[in-house]
Amino acid sequence: MGLDDRIARVEQARWGLPAIVAVALAVRLALALALPQQPISDGLWYMDHAAEMARGLGYQEAGYVTAFWPVGYPAVLAAAMSLLGPTLSAAILLNLIATAAIVLLIVRIGAQLGLDGLATRIAAALYALYPAHIVYAGQPVSETVATAVAMAAFALLIGARGRRWGSLAAGLLFGIATLMRPQMMFFPAGMLVAMALTLRDFGWRGALRAALPLYLALAAVVTPWSLRNAAELGAAVPVSTNGGIALYYGANDRATGDWYAWERTPVWDATGVGIPYKQHIVEQVELDRRFKALAVDWIKRNPGRWTALGFRKMALLWERDSDAFWALDIGYPALATPIAAVRVFNQLCYFAILALGLSALGVALPALWRRERLAPLLMLACMPAFATLTAFAFTGQGRYHYPAMPFLFVAAGWTLAALLRWWAARSPAPLLRATAA
């Protein structure tokens, strides 16, 4: 059997996609059971406060109403805990459901943008077996669930092509994504511009038709939470009160572009914000305002330094993909060597995905000017570009590129499928069969 025959079998096999989903779920569940990861940092906070929400205590901290962190993921986790109890099982179940959704959405989005069955199945398989994302499935963090919601909104908006009800449905999901990641409220605007530039059957009229219902639906999801914040906190807080801190994190004399220890340390008091860390919930609105003012003032006084730091943040964002292994490092020091080996292997895989994905986008770029067949592939750059721009303003922590990775897997799948078809075409097997016929 020649390579072209094997390619045809992969494309036509009905078991292909279910098998990929099954493998993705199996490897994640196996790791979660074999090496249970204790919640740390953000994950520990999510577990504690989702459990409180599940018990009917509301979204609060130490008895004070809060909006310090976005409510979306804790609320979803609380719903899972109401079924399974306040255990890590609830978070793992959510991650497994989100994983299955991401695999299916990789195939769906790829097909919407013109990829064939071979390319989309390769992309799905790459995601299913990618080590860092396998590790994330055992942690109570928002990355996997938030990415699944954003991808579903992306697929709905692409499929709607400006139609009202599809745009409304996409807006509802983008609203949920915004409650998990506040910056997501800006993503649909950029996506609509990209659709107008790359999709021949959409254009600027389609973008205008889709924008109003989309943002009305997004606002319908977010506004109730904003009204709650206004009533409870006495201030206009659309989603969360940590935006000022996040901005300051990447705009001060100590900023490196990456994470550095400052909370619960003397560094916090040295910022000059004038509010001790232990009061960060009680004074969260004022803290947000003061940190934002400090950051803006620093940017105004140091525009060149901030710009250079912004480019450093963008580079740091894509430098590595190892944050998923933190919990394993802490929980299993005796396995330091094999975990380090997996981390190195993952980094090699990561660089390969970047190279293959960027190759696809590079091939598609010339088609943009004439909106040729490959131009829709450039839609896959929307999330990577958005993550990169967000890093410029805030910080370049590697985990922040997680939402962009499934789109790069799709682009990498296109490149690998093209290479396989090229190799099959130059193989002597098709020629021999044609001669025999």
PETA-V524474 format. One record per backbone hydrogen bond with DSSP energy under -0.5 kcal/mol. NH is the residue of the N-H (numbers start at 1). CO is the residue of the C=O. Records with the same first field share a line. If there is no record, write none. Layout:
BEGIN
NH: CO + CO
END
This chain:
BEGIN
6: 2
7: 3
8: 4
9: 5
10: 6
11: 7
12: 8
13: 9
16: 13
18: 14
19: 15
20: 16
21: 17
22: 18
23: 19
24: 20
25: 21
26: 22
27: 23
28: 24
29: 25
30: 26
31: 27
32: 28
33: 29
34: 30
35: 31
38: 36
43: 40
44: 40
45: 41
46: 42
47: 43
48: 44
49: 45
50: 46
51: 47
52: 48
53: 49
54: 50
55: 51
56: 53
57: 52
60: 58
61: 64
64: 61
66: 59
72: 179
75: 71
76: 72
77: 73
78: 74
79: 75
80: 76
81: 77
82: 78
83: 79 + 80
84: 80
85: 81
87: 85
90: 87
91: 87
92: 88
93: 89
94: 90
95: 91
96: 92
97: 93
98: 94
99: 95
100: 96
101: 97
102: 98
103: 99
104: 100
105: 101
106: 102
107: 103
108: 104
109: 105
110: 106
111: 107
112: 108
113: 109
114: 111
115: 110
120: 116
121: 117
122: 118
123: 119
124: 120
125: 121
126: 122
127: 123
128: 124
129: 125
130: 127
131: 129
134: 130
135: 131
136: 132
137: 133 + 134
138: 135
139: 136
141: 139
146: 142
147: 143
148: 144
149: 145
150: 146
151: 147
152: 148
153: 149
154: 150
155: 151
156: 152
157: 153
158: 154
159: 155
160: 156
161: 157
163: 160
167: 163
168: 164
169: 165
170: 166
171: 167
172: 168
173: 169
174: 170
175: 171
176: 172
177: 173
178: 174
179: 175
180: 176 + 177
181: 177
184: 181
185: 182
186: 183
187: 184
188: 184
189: 186
190: 186
191: 187
192: 188
193: 189
194: 190
195: 191
196: 192
197: 193
198: 194
199: 195
200: 198
202: 199
203: 195 + 199
206: 202
207: 203
208: 204
209: 205
210: 206
211: 207
212: 208
213: 209
214: 210
215: 211
216: 212
217: 213
218: 214
219: 215
220: 216
221: 217
222: 218
223: 219
224: 220
225: 222
226: 222
227: 223
228: 224
229: 225
230: 226
231: 227
232: 228
233: 229
234: 229 + 230
235: 229
237: 235
241: 67
246: 242
247: 243
248: 244
249: 245
250: 246 + 247
251: 248
255: 252
256: 258
265: 262
268: 262 + 265
269: 265
270: 266
271: 267 + 268
272: 269
273: 268
279: 276
280: 277
283: 279
284: 281
287: 283
288: 284
289: 285
290: 286
291: 287
292: 288
293: 289
294: 290
295: 291
296: 292
297: 293
298: 294
299: 295
300: 296
301: 297
302: 298
303: 300
306: 302
307: 303
308: 304
309: 305
310: 306
311: 307
312: 308
313: 309
314: 310
315: 311
316: 312
317: 313
318: 314 + 315
319: 315 + 316
320: 316
325: 322
326: 323
329: 325
330: 326
331: 327
332: 328
335: 332
336: 333
339: 335
340: 336
341: 337
342: 338
343: 339
344: 340
345: 341
346: 342
347: 343
348: 344
349: 345
350: 346
351: 347
352: 348
353: 349
354: 350
355: 351
356: 352
357: 353
358: 354
359: 355
360: 356
361: 357
362: 358
363: 359
364: 360
365: 361
366: 362
367: 364
368: 364 + 365
369: 366
371: 367 + 368
372: 367
375: 372
377: 374
378: 375
379: 376
380: 377
381: 378
382: 379
384: 380
385: 381
386: 382
387: 383
388: 384
389: 385
390: 386
391: 387
392: 388
393: 389
394: 390
396: 257
400: 397
401: 398
402: 399
404: 401
405: 401 + 402
406: 402
408: 404
409: 405
410: 406
411: 407
412: 408
413: 409
414: 410
415: 411
416: 412
417: 413
418: 414
419: 415
420: 416
421: 417
422: 418
423: 419
424: 420
425: 421
426: 422
427: 423 + 424
431: 427
432: 428
433: 429
434: 430
435: 431
436: 432
437: 433
END
